[in-house]
């Protein structure tokens, strides 16, 4: 992208991120900082080292690791101000013009630094949250708030945030990274030797909010019909040990034993998605778009309604199940299992939809326009 405002010095933007592994929010942030105009200079602060920090440094992005204690947890109530002032001192070295947090859990630090430096702040909200949570994280105090979906935007407005502060910018996909073409090797078959012909997966951290329990409920209903050859995959790192043990008991005690595999965290998500036949999402997120970009059909269940869903067009770019009932998801899975041509057709339409509407370059450009407007003001 070419600089929009010529004749001005470079503006430095401070980005706040959790760091660690590369998940959806980290990948989206990397798209922004590596595609932003040369008019802007990104300075990224991650609260922990790891794969994301390494990836940014390989891309030539300036990144530092500054541990920050949880803003709202009681034991950190005093020490968080010490961390916040340390962050302010760091930011002052670079004459920061704007602060952007890609994680709502860092909103306290975002607002503190922006106030101390007297600069605009941008907060990304990446998941549907309640009015109470919006107020708890003081989202309305940010100069601008970016929602990644229509549903999140409605939640923010319903919580009383001024409409002029809120804008919707959908996540973007790197079409070269997440594409239907790649290694011919099926990495799930290579690593786990599943017996089933059809491979169905759910991707996400193992915690109640990702609803793996409901996924396994539908899986159990599917395998009761012995005529279908299928293996289910639960893909993701464990966030809740107790919930993970509950899922393991459910699999061991029912008909899913030997038909369901827990993969743990995977660092090869493009290859994993290309290896699946169907992706199930029960909590939304950019993983849906990544699967669509790989030409795979997505079943979104119990999360959105047809009138509110923008990218999952039922029967065209995916299957949209409004009900959260296990039986409804089961029927959608059976339909796709029994109709391989439908899977292919939806996969083709999904890929085309992403090509037309979900470019990561366009997403970065729209984010940059937010900066342009705030700094011109």
N, C-alpha and C positions, 0 to 999 in steps of 0.2 A: 504494500500500500504506500502511495506517495504521501508525504506530509500535506496536511490540509491547510495549515496556517503558516505561510512563508514569512521569513524575516524575523522570526522569534527564536529565542534560544530553546534548546532541548528541555522538555519538561520531564522530571523524574517522578515515577509513580511507585509507591510502596505497596506491595502485595503481601497479604497475610494468608498463610496456608498451614494446615496441619503437617504437611510433609509425609514422611513414611513411605508406604507403598503407593503405587499409582492406581488409584481408584477413579471413579467417574469424575469427581470434582477436580482432582489433580490433573487429569488428562485435559479437561476443559480449560483449566487455567493455563496449562502449557500451550494450548492452541492460541490463547490470547497473547501471551508474552512473546511467543515466537513469530507472530504474524502482525503485531502492531506496527504502525508507521514508525519510521526512524525519527520522527518528530518527538516521540516518547521514548524514555529510557526506563525499562522495568528493573526494579530492585525488589527481589523476593525474599521474604523472611519466612522460614518454616520452623515450627516449634520442635520438630525432631528430624534427625537425619534419616537417610534411607534411599530407596530407589528413585523417588521423585527428585530429591536434591541432586543425585548423580545425573539424572536425565537432563535437568535444567543446565547443569554445568557443562555437560557435553554439547549442549545447544548454544553455548556462549552466553547464557543468561547469568547476571549477577545474582547470587543467592547466598544467604547466610542462615545459620541455624542458631536460633535464640530460644531456649526453653521458656515457655510461658505457662504458669500454673493456671488451672481452671478458674475462670473469672467468677463463677457463681457458687463454687463449693465453699462451705463455711471455713474449713481449715486454711483456705487460701485467701480469706477476706482481707487480711493485712498485707501479706506478701505480694498479692497481685499488683498493688500499687508500686512496689519496688520494681517488679517486672515491667510494668507499664512505663515507668520513668526510664528504665534501661532501654526500652524500645524507642521512646521519644529521643533519647540521647543518640541512639543509632541513626534514627531518621534525620536528625538535624545535620548530620555529617554530609548529607546528600542534597540538602535544599529541596525536600520533597514538595511536590505541588498538589498531590492528591493521594488518598489512601483507599485501597480496595481490598475487602476481605472476601475470599471465595468460600468461607465457611461461617455459618451463622453463630457457631460456638465461640468464635473469636470476635463477636460484635462488641463486647466490652472494651477490648483493646483497640479495635478500630475507632470507636467513638472517642476514647481517651486521647489517642494520638492525634486525631483530626482536630479535636478541641484545643489541645496544647499547641499544635502547629498552625492553627487557624487556616486549615485547608479543607476542601470538600472531601466527603467520604462516600464510597459506593459499597453497598452490601448485597451480596448474592444470596438469594434464598432458593435452595435446591430441593426442598421437600415440603409437602403440605404440612402446615403447622396450625395449631389452634390460636384463637384470639389471645388466650392467656399466654401462650408461648411467644407470640409476636410482641406482646407488651413486656414480657419478662426480658426478652433480649433487646428491647428498646429499638426495634427495627425502624420505627418512625422517626428516630433521631438522626438517621443517616441522611445525607443530602440527596442521595438517589438510591433506589432499591430495585434490583433486577430480579424478576421472577422467571423461572425457566419453563413455566407452563401457565395455561389459562386458569387452571384450578388454584394454583398458588397465588396468582394475581388477584383472584376473587377473594381469597382468604385475607390478603393484605389490605385490600380496600374495605372489606367488611370489618376489619379491626380498627378502622378509622384513619389509616394513613392517607395523606392527601394524594389524590389521583395524579397530580402533576409530578409527584416524586417516583411513581411506580411505572416501570415499563417491562414488557415481556420480551425476553430474548431466549429463544429455544437453544438447547445445546446443539453443537455441530459435530459432524463426523468427518474424520480423515478418510476419504474414500479410497485412498491407496492402501492404507493400513488395514481397514476393515472392508474387505472386498470378497466377492464370491470366488475369485481366483487365488490360488495359493498352493502350498504343498499338497500333493495328492494323498499324503498320509493322514489317516484319521487318528489324531493324537489320543482321543479317548479310547479307541479300540486298541491302540498300541500300549497304552499305560494301564488299562484296566481289564482288557479282554472280556467285554460284556457279551452275554449270550444273545441279547435281544437284537432284532433286526432294526427296529426304530429306536432312536436315542432321543430322549426328552430331558431337558434340563431346566433348573432354576438357579440363577446366579445371584449371590448376595451374601453379605456377612450373616453368619448364623446367629440370629437374634429374633425375638418375637415379632418385631416390626416388619421383618421380611417375609413372615408367614410361611415358613417351610412346612409347618405342621399341616396347614391346609393343602399344600401341594402334595404331601404324602398321603393325605386322606383321599384325594382324587386318584393318585397313583394306585392305591390299594383297590379302589373300585374298578380301575381299568384292568388290573392283572387278574381279577376274579374270573374274567372271561379267558380261559386258557387258550383260546384260539389265536390270541394276539401275542406276537413276539416283540417285547419291548423291554428296555432298561431305562431306569430313571436315575438322573444324576443331581445331587445336591452339591453345588459348586460354591466355595467361599470359605473364608477363614472363620474361626469360632470367636464370636464376641461374647456370647453367654454360655458358660460351661454347663449350667443346669439345664438350659434349653436344649443344648446339643445332646446331653444324656437322655433327655425326654424323647428326642427324635430317634436316637439309637434304639431305645427300648421299643418304640412304636414299630420300627422296622423289624427288629428281632422277634417280636411277639406276634406279628401278623403275617400276611402273605407276601410281604415285600422282601423278605430275607432272600438274598441272592438276586433280587431284581432291582435293588436300589444301591447306589454307590455314593459315598461321601468322598469327594476329591480333595478337600482342603483348598487352600488358596492356589490359584494358578497365575503364572506370570505370562502365559501365552494365550491371552483371551481371543485374539483374532482366529488362531488355529482351533481353539476350543469351540468357538461359535460355529466355525465352518464344519466342525465334526458333528454337531447336533443336527437332528432333523427338525426339532421343534423347540423353541424357547418359551417358557412360561414366565410371566411376570405378574406378581400379585401386589407390587408396591411401586410400580412405575420406574422411572430412572432412565439414564442414558444407555443402559445395557440393552434396552429394547431397540434403540436406534442403531446400536452397533450390530445387533443381530440382523435387523432389517438391511443394513448396509452390506452384510455378508450374504444377502439373498435368502434369509431364513424366515419362515413364518413365525409370528409371535402371537401367543394367546395372552391377552391382558384381561384378568378376571378380578371382579370385586373391587376395583379401584376407581373406575371412571364410568360415566354414562355416555351413551352414543352421541348425544347432542353436545357434550362437552369435550369429547375426544377429537383432537385435531389430526394426529398422525396415524393412529390406529383406526383405519376405516374398515368397519366390519365387513368381512368377505372380500375385501379388496387388498389392503396392505397388511391385514392380520385378522384375527378373530377377537371381537370385543364381547366379553361376558359381563353384563352389568351386575348380575347376582354374585354374592359372596358364598353362596351355597356350594357344597362339595359336588353335588350332582350336576350342577350347571357346568362347572369346569370339566368334569368327567366326560360329559357329552361332547364338549368342544374338542377334547383330546381324541376321543374315539373317531370323531368326524375326520380330523386331519390324518389320523393313522390309517383309516380305511380308504382315504382318497389321496394317493400320492401325487396325482396330477394337480389337485387343488393346492397341495403344499408347494409344488413348483410354481404354479401360477401366482400364488400370493407372494412367494419369495421374489419373483421377478418384479411384480408391482411394488413391493416394499423397497427393493433396491432403487428403482426408478424414482420413487417418492423421495428417498434420501438424497439422491443426486440433484433433484429439482429444488428441494426445500431445506435441506439440513447440512449445507456445506460449512465446515469449520472455518473456512476463510471468511465467509459471509458473517458468521457469528462474531468473529473477532472484529470485523469492520463495524458492525452494529454496536459492539461494546465500546469501540474507540469513539464513535459518535457521541456516546454518553459523556466521555471525557471532554471531547471538544466543546460540547454545550456548557458543561460545568465550568471549564476553565475560561471560556469566553465571557461567561457571566462575571 
